[in-house]
Amino acid sequence: MSLKGILGFEYGIVQAPLGPDISGPELVAAVANAGGIGLLRCPDWECPDYLRELIRKTKTLTEKPFGIGVVLAFPHELNIKTILEEKVAVLQLYWGQCSKELVDDAHRAGVKVVPQVGNVEEARKAVAVGVDAIIVQGHEAGGHVIGKDALFSLLPRVVDVVGERDIPVIAAGGIVDARGYVAALSLGAQAVCLGTRFVATHESYAHPIYKRKLVEYENTEYTDVFGRARWPNAPQRVLQTPFFDDWRSLPADENEVNQPVIGRSTIHGVEKEIRRFAGTVPNMTTTGDLESMAMYAGQSVGLIKEILPAGEVVKTLVEEAQLLILKMSNNAT
């Protein structure tokens, strides 16, 4: 097992693109400065000028490369054009078809393409169009979950699909510490992608109440209660809060459209009302009934005991994984 980096980065530790704007420039730069792969989250609407400013602000905070995640279920063509013009190191794609044309356009701009997949067939398609790495998301992941398989049953199958090709496989879903990191490596991954652990950092743009809940709560649930109108057929894993427990059986024909406004947020510079069941997690600007808002988290949230600097998360993952591997090696001899 090796802890070497991927895609030209020092370490194989990826900070997931946390929506809608939780992984902002400060978090991404902190991860990048620590040697990891930090990913901004692209807005879910076309805003190339704003996006260019977001990327350039991040460049003022780090001289290291970083990336940006784009959800293909939402309008994105102008945004991706801007990303390629700005030559961001990594374009991470999710919830949509990663075409060969897009991969070729990115490669011409010097940008690496990393789709996130939730099943073996999506992985095969990604390999066929020439992507640079693949994130394999297990069912344990927090936020929107694209597949049904647990990470450790899906991961080795995707590793087998990739075979001898120079396409690193990145494990995502329920990994928060070095034990998960080393376990993923043992199944053939070359890197790991963490979301919830990086929400619970000083630099994340999540509201302090959301961060605190990630430390206080231990249970999550896979559901489709939130955001049914905005993002149909996109189930999510959320913290099992009292609000969620009260509404977990929301009738299938109901959604956020006709619900009362419970708060407000400024998201990527745009002021937005938050309706009950909207699926918008609270960021630093959010006001209102935060206890009734969605709070995404992966299944291993119970292992998160404190809010840490993002750079320390990266450093600790690497150091503790090295010790674990050394211990396993010594025990084997």
Secondary structure, DSSP 8 states (H G I E B T S, - for coil): -----STT-SSSEEE---TTTTS-HHHHHHHHHTTSEEEEE--SS--HHHHHHHHHHHHHH-SS--EEEEETTS--HHHHHHHHHTT-SEEEEESS---HHHHHHHHHTT-EEEEEESSHHHHHHHHHTT-S-EEEE-TT-SEE----S-HHHHHHHHHHHHTTSS--EEEESS--SHHHHHHHHHTT-SEEEESHHHHTBTTS-B-HHHHHHHHH---EEEE--S-TTTSTT--EEEE--HHHHHHTT--TT--STTS-EEEEEEETTEEEEEETT-----BTT-EE-GGGS--B--GGGGG--S-B-HHHHHHHHHHHHHHHHHHHHHHH-
